[in-house]
């Protein structure tokens, strides 16, 4: 996390002027409501401008966990009979369900979004569960 784009670039070990140019180019796509470089759908073009900037590093991996714990849409773990196991939550690829038994998408970061989203959801839901049993 950094409060400015140059600070974020320093933390990432990349040239600050290059990151600033990249963000400037992306923001111009947002203003034009058209991404001529990567054809990102206009409804997903959101200008980068608020303070507190975050970044993650990612590298290409071909394999991922398949199967694992079965969960429902609230990230609650299910037993073999498909019943909720009270108080147990899971997220990420180890929770199964996103790809089933086949991971045919070989793209860098293809599972990263699901891992972040389901992990966040599992954390929030488990915190709510704990609040409910410990008023």
C-alpha positions in Angstrom: 0.0 0.0 0.0 1.2 3.5 -0.8 -0.3 7.0 -0.7 1.0 7.9 -4.1 1.8 6.3 -7.5 5.5 7.2 -7.3 5.7 5.7 -3.8 3.9 2.5 -5.0 6.4 2.2 -7.9 9.3 2.5 -5.5 7.9 -0.2 -3.3 7.4 -2.4 -6.4 10.9 -1.7 -7.6 9.8 -0.3 -10.9 10.5 3.1 -12.5 8.0 5.7 -11.0 7.8 7.6 -14.3 6.8 4.4 -16.2 4.1 3.5 -13.7 2.8 7.1 -13.9 2.7 7.0 -17.7 0.9 3.6 -17.6 -1.8 5.0 -15.3 -2.0 8.2 -17.3 -2.6 6.1 -20.4 -5.2 3.9 -18.7 -7.0 7.0 -17.2 -7.2 8.5 -20.7 -8.9 5.3 -21.9 -11.4 5.8 -19.0 -12.1 9.4 -20.1 -12.6 8.2 -23.7 -14.8 5.3 -22.5 -12.7 3.1 -24.9 -9.6 1.0 -24.3 -7.7 0.8 -27.6 -4.9 -1.3 -26.1 -6.6 -4.2 -24.4 -10.2 -3.8 -25.4 -11.4 -3.7 -21.8 -15.2 -3.4 -21.7 -16.2 0.3 -21.1 -18.3 -0.6 -18.1 -15.1 -1.8 -16.3 -13.0 1.2 -17.1 -12.6 3.0 -13.7 -10.2 5.9 -13.4 -7.3 5.4 -11.0 -7.2 8.5 -8.9 -7.9 8.0 -5.2 -5.2 7.8 -2.5 -4.1 4.6 -1.0 -2.9 2.5 -3.9 -2.5 -1.2 -3.7 -0.6 -3.7 -5.8 0.2 -7.4 -5.8 2.9 -9.3 -7.7 1.8 -12.3 -9.7 3.7 -14.8 -11.9 2.6 -17.4 -14.3 1.8 -20.8 -13.0 0.2 -23.6 -14.9 -1.2 -25.7 -12.1 -3.8 -25.0 -9.4 -5.6 -27.1 -6.8 -8.7 -28.9 -8.1 -11.5 -30.3 -6.0 -10.9 -29.7 -2.4 -13.6 -28.6 0.1 -17.0 -28.0 -1.4 -18.6 -24.7 -0.4 -21.8 -22.9 -1.0 -22.2 -19.3 -2.4 -21.6 -18.0 1.1 -18.2 -19.9 1.3 -19.6 -22.2 4.0 -18.0 -25.7 3.8 -20.3 -28.6 3.0 -20.0 -32.2 4.1 -20.3 -35.2 1.8 -24.0 -35.0 1.9 -24.0 -31.4 0.8 -25.0 -30.1 4.3 -23.4 -27.0 5.9 -20.7 -27.6 8.4 -21.5 -25.1 11.1 -18.8 -22.4 11.5 -16.5 -23.7 8.8 -15.6 -21.4 5.9 -13.2 -21.8 3.0 -11.9 -19.7 0.1 -9.5 -19.9 -2.8 -8.9 -22.8 -5.1 -8.6 -25.2 -2.3 -12.3 -24.7 -1.7 -13.2 -26.3 -5.0 -16.3 -25.5 -7.0 -15.0 -22.8 -9.3 -13.4 -25.2 -11.8 -14.8 -28.5 -10.8 -12.3 -31.2 -11.8 -10.9 -29.5 -14.8 -8.7 -26.4 -15.0 -8.6 -25.7 -18.7 -7.9 -22.0 -18.5 -4.1 -21.5 -18.6 -3.8 -17.8 -18.1 -1.7 -15.9 -15.6 -3.9 -14.8 -12.7 -6.9 -16.7 -13.9 -7.6 -18.0 -10.4 -6.2 -15.0 -8.5 -9.4 -13.0 -8.6 -11.5 -15.9 -7.3 -8.9 -16.5 -4.5 -9.1 -12.9 -3.4 -12.9 -12.6 -3.6 -13.7 -15.9 -2.0 -11.0 -15.4 0.7 -12.5 -12.0 1.5 -16.0 -13.4 1.5 -15.0 -16.3 3.8 -13.3 -13.9 6.2 -16.3 -11.6 6.4 -18.8 -14.4 6.7 -16.8 -16.2 9.4 -16.4 -12.9 11.3 -20.2 -12.4 11.2 -20.7 -16.0 12.4 -18.3 -15.4 15.4 -20.2 -12.2 16.2 -23.4 -14.2 16.2 -22.2 -16.8 18.7 -20.3 -14.3 20.9 -22.6 -11.3 21.3 
